[in-house]
């Protein structure tokens, strides 16, 4: 259809995807702008049931209009009977492609995308629309100067309205109403009623995959696992990201088996994400650029040329994460099995896990120090307030008050000694952790050099590094 003009307005520029029909990039001649034109196959266009689904899709997209939902421009029917739908052109990356580049170590960026997804789903729900096929493949991430923007694609594609009951598809399979990897337990059945809490479940499955790089259940029958098994906390499957407990709890609550124990709707889920303490900033898009320069940077730096204390430039997170992500994909997705490469990668994995443990332990030590100081301050304030009252009583002439004053003063001295002892112990532990972390960083420097050498050898043997 290239160069063909639809409705005397949309000039087809090229095919970009094939689904239940074909999706083309086109140019809107009336409003000069790029757009996407989805043309449904002739067979489905003639199918009465699918024609009704198409009508509802168009209506759903119109009702769900939102900054994080792909905008609908037009619809119509070609002379041969095929239906077409015109939407805004999204120049970005699919979320599943970003996840394939590695789990999100930039937690702030990941949470911001999840907040946007919750906003879009909640907005649509308030207007009587459920997506029912939420998954990374249907989400696009656009890199704007002000930050990353998420767009929900195929909103309401061949799906029913909120008040409808889920029914089997023509083939008899309920998977037409969503991928089995993101289906809530109550959806696993041919006559289940789906509500917004099923969408909450799907959002948290997406969040789980975004944070860990893995689906919560990825076996041959994920729909059964969603019903019978409990997911591991995301922090246990991606230790390098240092996922906070509060974020773990949000994801796991959204994936409760009983819908009544989940968040009431996507709005409440979004507010829970927004209430999280400030997380590391940054973006998820553009990581392919980092990956592309990671090897080059490691090649141009003499890793052993500086003492262990000067590690900052060479332990830069973006370079380390890019190299490790590249090596992990070679092992897990491209099945590279060179023994020396696998041995070095395993050692790097261990060191990264140890570094994450050291960082977490240091943060706990700092928190313990803050707690100890607060407890001392509160206890000392209470004792001094009591001491002041008793001192006033003693001046009036109470002998018992004078004795009590002496006892409290002794308590204050004991409190000071206890605090000083506990503080020295905490400082000693923190110093030991700092030493272990410094040694680990020095080892990481050397082992990343070996990993770089292994990957350069693979590249020399013709293995594509991407």
C-alpha positions in Angstrom: 0.0 0.0 0.0 3.0 2.3 0.0 2.2 5.7 -1.6 -1.5 4.8 -1.6 -3.7 7.6 -0.3 -6.6 6.7 2.0 -9.7 8.9 2.2 -7.9 11.4 0.0 -6.0 12.4 3.1 -3.6 9.8 4.5 -0.6 9.0 2.4 0.9 5.6 3.3 4.7 5.7 3.7 5.5 2.2 4.8 4.5 -1.0 6.7 5.6 -1.0 10.3 3.8 -4.0 11.9 1.3 -6.8 11.3 -1.3 -7.8 13.9 -4.9 -8.6 13.2 -4.3 -6.5 10.2 -1.4 -4.2 9.1 -0.1 -1.0 10.7 1.4 1.6 8.4 3.1 4.9 9.0 1.3 7.6 7.0 1.3 11.4 6.4 -1.8 13.4 7.2 -2.1 15.8 4.3 -4.9 17.8 5.9 -3.2 18.4 9.2 0.5 18.1 8.3 1.7 15.4 10.7 2.8 11.8 10.9 0.2 9.2 12.0 -0.3 5.5 12.2 -3.0 3.8 10.1 -4.2 0.3 11.2 -6.0 -1.6 8.5 -8.0 -4.6 9.6 -7.8 -7.7 7.4 -10.7 -8.3 5.0 -11.7 -11.5 6.7 -12.0 -9.8 10.1 -13.7 -6.8 8.6 -16.5 -9.0 7.3 -16.9 -10.8 10.6 -19.9 -9.3 12.4 -18.5 -9.9 15.9 -15.1 -8.4 15.1 -16.8 -5.4 13.4 -18.6 -4.8 16.7 -15.3 -5.1 18.6 -13.7 -2.6 16.2 -16.5 -0.1 16.8 -16.1 -0.5 20.5 -12.3 -0.1 20.2 -12.8 3.2 18.5 -15.4 4.3 21.1 -13.1 3.2 23.9 -10.1 5.2 22.5 -12.3 8.3 22.2 -13.6 8.0 25.7 -10.2 7.2 27.2 -8.5 10.3 25.7 -5.6 11.1 28.0 -2.0 12.3 27.6 -0.8 8.8 28.3 -3.2 7.1 25.9 -2.5 7.0 22.2 -4.8 9.6 20.5 -7.4 8.6 17.9 -7.7 10.8 14.8 -10.0 9.1 12.4 -11.7 5.9 11.3 -13.3 4.6 8.2 -13.8 1.8 5.6 -11.8 1.3 2.4 -13.7 0.6 -0.8 -12.9 -3.1 -0.5 -14.7 -3.3 2.9 -11.6 -3.2 5.2 -11.9 -1.0 8.3 -9.1 1.3 9.2 -8.2 3.3 12.3 -5.9 6.4 12.3 -4.0 7.3 15.5 -1.2 9.5 16.5 2.3 8.5 15.5 4.4 7.4 18.6 8.1 7.8 18.1 9.5 5.8 20.9 10.4 2.4 22.2 8.1 -0.4 23.3 8.4 -1.2 27.0 9.1 -4.9 26.3 12.2 -3.8 24.2 13.4 -1.6 27.1 13.0 -4.5 29.5 14.9 -6.8 27.1 17.9 -4.4 27.5 18.0 -5.4 31.2 16.0 -4.7 34.4 15.5 -1.2 35.6 18.3 -0.2 37.8 17.0 3.4 37.6 14.2 3.0 40.1 12.9 6.6 39.9 12.4 6.3 36.1 10.6 3.0 36.5 8.2 4.3 39.2 7.4 7.4 37.1 6.4 5.2 34.2 4.2 3.1 36.5 2.5 6.2 37.9 1.7 7.3 34.3 0.3 3.9 33.5 -1.9 4.0 36.6 -3.1 7.5 35.6 -4.1 6.3 32.1 -5.9 3.2 33.3 -7.7 5.0 36.1 -8.8 7.8 33.7 -10.2 5.2 31.3 -11.9 3.3 34.0 -13.7 6.4 35.2 -15.1 6.7 31.7 -16.3 3.1 31.6 -13.3 1.5 29.7 -11.1 -1.4 30.7 -8.0 -2.2 28.6 -7.9 -5.9 29.4 -4.7 -6.5 27.6 -2.1 -4.6 29.5 1.4 -5.8 28.9 4.8 -4.3 28.0 4.2 -4.9 24.3 1.2 -2.6 24.3 3.1 0.3 26.1 5.4 2.8 24.4 8.0 5.0 26.1 8.7 8.4 24.4 11.8 10.3 25.3 10.8 14.0 25.7 13.1 16.8 26.9 11.0 17.1 30.1 11.2 13.4 30.8 10.0 10.0 29.6 6.3 9.7 28.7 4.4 6.4 28.6 1.7 5.8 26.0 -0.8 3.0 26.2 -1.4 1.4 22.8 -4.3 -0.7 21.5 -6.6 0.6 24.3 -9.7 -1.5 24.2 -8.6 -3.5 21.2 -11.5 -6.0 20.5 -12.5 -5.7 24.2 -15.8 -5.1 25.8 -16.9 -2.3 28.1 -16.5 -2.4 31.9 -20.0 -3.7 32.6 -19.5 -6.7 30.3 -18.6 -10.2 31.4 -15.6 -11.9 30.0 -16.7 -14.5 27.4 -14.7 -17.1 25.5 -13.3 -16.0 22.1 -14.3 -17.6 18.9 -11.5 -20.2 19.4 -12.7 -20.9 22.9 -9.6 -19.5 24.6 -9.7 -16.7 27.2 -6.2 -15.6 26.2 -7.7 -13.4 23.5 -8.6 -11.1 26.4 -5.0 -10.8 27.7 -1.6 -12.4 27.7 -1.4 -15.3 30.2 1.7 -13.7 31.7 -0.4 -10.8 33.1 -3.8 -12.3 33.8 -5.2 -12.0 37.3 -6.2 -15.3 38.9 -9.9 -14.5 38.7 -9.6 -14.1 35.0 -8.4 -17.7 34.5 -11.8 -19.1 33.6 -14.2 -18.8 30.7 -16.9 -16.9 32.5 -15.0 -14.7 35.0 -16.1 -11.2 35.6 -13.2 -8.7 35.2 -13.1 -5.4 37.1 -10.5 -2.7 37.7 -8.7 -4.8 40.2 -7.7 -7.2 37.4 -6.1 -4.2 35.7 -4.3 -3.4 39.0 -2.9 -7.0 39.0 -1.7 -6.6 35.4 0.0 -3.2 36.2 1.9 -4.8 39.1 3.0 -7.7 36.9 4.3 -5.1 34.5 6.0 -3.3 37.3 7.5 -6.6 38.5 9.0 -7.3 35.1 10.2 -3.7 34.7 12.1 -3.9 38.0 13.5 -7.4 37.7 13.8 -8.0 34.0 11.6 -11.2 34.5 7.9 -11.9 34.5 6.6 -12.9 37.9 5.6 -16.3 36.5 7.3 -17.5 33.3 6.7 -21.3 33.2 5.0 -23.3 30.5 1.6 -22.7 32.2 1.8 -19.2 33.7 -2.0 -18.9 34.1 -1.8 -21.8 36.6 1.1 -20.3 38.4 -0.9 -17.0 38.8 -3.6 -19.0 40.6 -1.5 -21.3 42.7 1.9 -19.8 43.4 3.2 -16.7 45.2 5.7 -14.5 43.5 9.1 -13.8 45.1 9.6 -10.1 46.1 11.2 -8.1 43.3 14.1 -7.2 45.5 15.1 -10.9 45.7 15.3 -11.2 41.9 17.3 -8.0 41.2 19.6 -7.3 44.1 21.7 -4.8 42.2 18.9 -2.3 42.0 18.5 -2.2 45.8 14.7 -2.1 45.5 13.2 -0.7 48.8 10.9 -2.7 50.9 8.1 -0.2 50.4 8.2 -0.8 46.6 8.2 -4.6 47.1 5.1 -4.3 49.3 3.2 -2.2 46.7 4.0 -4.7 43.9 3.1 -7.7 46.0 -0.1 -6.2 47.3 -1.2 -5.4 43.8 -0.6 -9.1 42.9 -2.7 -10.6 45.8 -4.7 -13.6 44.7 -7.8 -12.2 46.4 -9.0 -9.1 44.5 -10.4 -7.7 47.7 -6.9 -7.5 49.2 -5.4 -5.5 46.3 -5.6 -1.7 45.8 -9.2 -0.6 45.1 -8.4 0.8 41.7 -5.5 2.1 39.6 -5.8 5.6 41.2 -5.1 4.2 44.7 -2.2 2.2 43.2 -0.8 5.3 41.6 -1.0 7.3 44.8 0.9 4.5 46.6 3.7 4.8 44.0 3.7 8.6 44.4 4.0 8.3 48.2 7.3 6.4 47.9 10.4 8.3 49.1 12.4 9.9 46.4 14.2 7.3 44.3 17.2 7.6 42.0 16.4 9.7 38.9 17.4 9.2 35.3 15.8 7.6 32.3 15.3 4.1 30.9 15.4 5.1 27.2 18.8 5.6 25.5 20.4 2.7 27.4 21.4 1.3 24.0 23.7 4.3 23.6 25.3 3.5 27.0 25.7 -0.1 25.9 27.3 1.0 22.7 30.0 3.0 24.5 30.6 0.8 27.4 33.1 -1.5 25.7 34.8 1.4 24.1 35.2 3.3 27.4 36.6 0.2 29.1 39.0 -0.4 26.2 40.4 3.1 26.4 41.0 3.1 30.2 43.9 1.4 31.9 42.0 -0.3 34.7 45.0 -1.1 36.8 46.8 2.2 36.4 45.3 3.9 39.5 45.2 2.9 43.1 42.1 1.2 44.6 40.9 4.4 46.3 40.4 6.2 42.9 37.6 4.0 41.6 34.9 6.5 40.8 35.3 7.0 37.1 35.6 3.3 36.4 32.8 2.1 38.6 30.4 4.4 37.0 27.0 2.7 37.2 26.0 3.3 33.6 29.1 1.6 32.2 29.1 -1.3 34.6 25.4 -1.9 34.1 25.6 -1.7 30.4 28.5 -4.2 30.2 26.9 -6.6 32.6 23.6 -6.4 30.9 25.2 -7.1 27.5 27.1 -10.1 28.9 24.0 -11.4 30.7 22.0 -11.3 27.4 24.8 -13.2 25.6 24.5 -15.9 28.3 20.7 -16.0 28.8 19.3 -15.2 25.3 22.1 -16.0 22.8 23.3 -19.1 24.8 27.0 -18.2 24.6 28.7 -21.1 26.4 32.4 -20.4 26.3 33.6 -21.7 29.8 36.0 -18.8 30.5 33.3 -16.2 29.7 30.8 -18.0 31.9 33.2 -18.3 34.8 34.2 -14.6 34.6 30.5 -13.5 34.3 29.6 -15.7 37.4 32.4 -14.0 39.4 31.2 -10.5 38.3 27.6 -11.4 39.3 28.9 -12.5 42.8 30.9 -9.3 43.3 27.9 -7.1 42.2 25.7 -9.0 44.7 28.3 -8.5 47.4 28.6 -4.8 46.6 24.8 -4.4 46.8 24.9 -6.2 50.2 27.6 -3.9 51.4 25.7 -0.8 50.2 22.6 -2.0 51.9 24.5 -2.8 55.1 26.1 0.6 55.2 22.7 2.3 54.8 21.3 0.1 57.7 24.4 1.2 59.8 23.7 4.8 59.1 20.0 4.3 60.0 21.0 2.5 63.2 23.2 5.5 64.1 20.4 7.9 63.5 18.0 5.8 65.6 20.5 5.5 68.4 21.0 9.2 68.5 17.3 9.8 68.5 16.7 7.3 71.3 19.5 8.9 73.4 18.1 12.4 72.7 14.5 11.4 73.7 15.6 9.4 76.8 17.9 12.2 77.9 15.2 14.8 77.4 12.7 12.8 79.5 15.3 12.3 82.3 16.3 15.9 82.4 12.7 17.0 82.5 12.1 14.8 85.5 15.4 16.0 87.0 14.3 19.6 86.8 11.0 18.8 88.5 12.7 16.9 91.3 15.4 19.6 91.7 12.6 22.1 92.3 11.0 19.8 94.9 14.4 19.3 96.6 14.8 23.1 97.0 11.5 23.2 98.7 12.9 20.8 101.3 12.0 17.2 100.3 14.8 14.8 101.3 13.3 12.0 99.1 13.5 14.3 96.1 17.2 14.9 96.7 17.9 11.2 96.6 15.8 10.8 93.5 17.8 13.6 91.8 21.1 11.8 92.5 19.6 8.5 91.1 18.5 10.3 87.9 21.9 11.9 87.5 23.5 8.5 87.8 21.1 7.2 85.1 22.1 10.1 82.8 25.8 9.2 83.3 25.0 5.5 82.6 23.0 6.5 79.5 25.9 8.6 78.2 28.4 5.7 78.7 26.0 3.2 77.0 25.5 5.5 74.1 29.2 6.1 73.6 29.9 2.3 73.7 27.1 1.6 71.2 28.3 4.4 69.0 31.9 3.1 69.0 30.6 -0.3 68.1 28.5 1.0 65.2 31.4 3.1 63.9 33.7 0.0 64.0 31.1 -2.0 62.0 30.7 0.8 59.5 34.5 1.1 59.1 34.8 -2.7 58.5 31.9 -2.4 55.9 33.7 0.5 54.2 36.9 -1.6 54.0 35.0 -4.6 52.5 33.3 -2.3 50.0 36.6 -0.7 49.0 38.1 -4.2 48.5 35.1 -5.3 46.5 35.3 -2.2 44.3 38.9 -3.0 43.6 38.0 -6.6 42.7 35.1 -5.4 40.5 37.6 -3.2 38.6 39.8 -6.2 37.8 37.0 -8.6 37.0 35.2 -6.1 34.7 38.5 -5.8 32.8 38.5 -9.6 32.4 34.9 -9.5 31.4 35.7 -6.8 28.8 38.6 -9.0 27.5 36.3 -12.0 27.2 33.6 -10.0 25.3 36.2 -8.5 22.9 37.4 -12.1 22.2 33.8 -13.1 21.5 33.4 -10.1 19.2 36.6 -11.2 17.4 35.1 -14.6 16.9 32.0 -13.0 15.2 29.6 -13.0 18.1 27.4 -9.9 17.8 27.5 -7.7 21.0 24.2 -5.9 21.5 
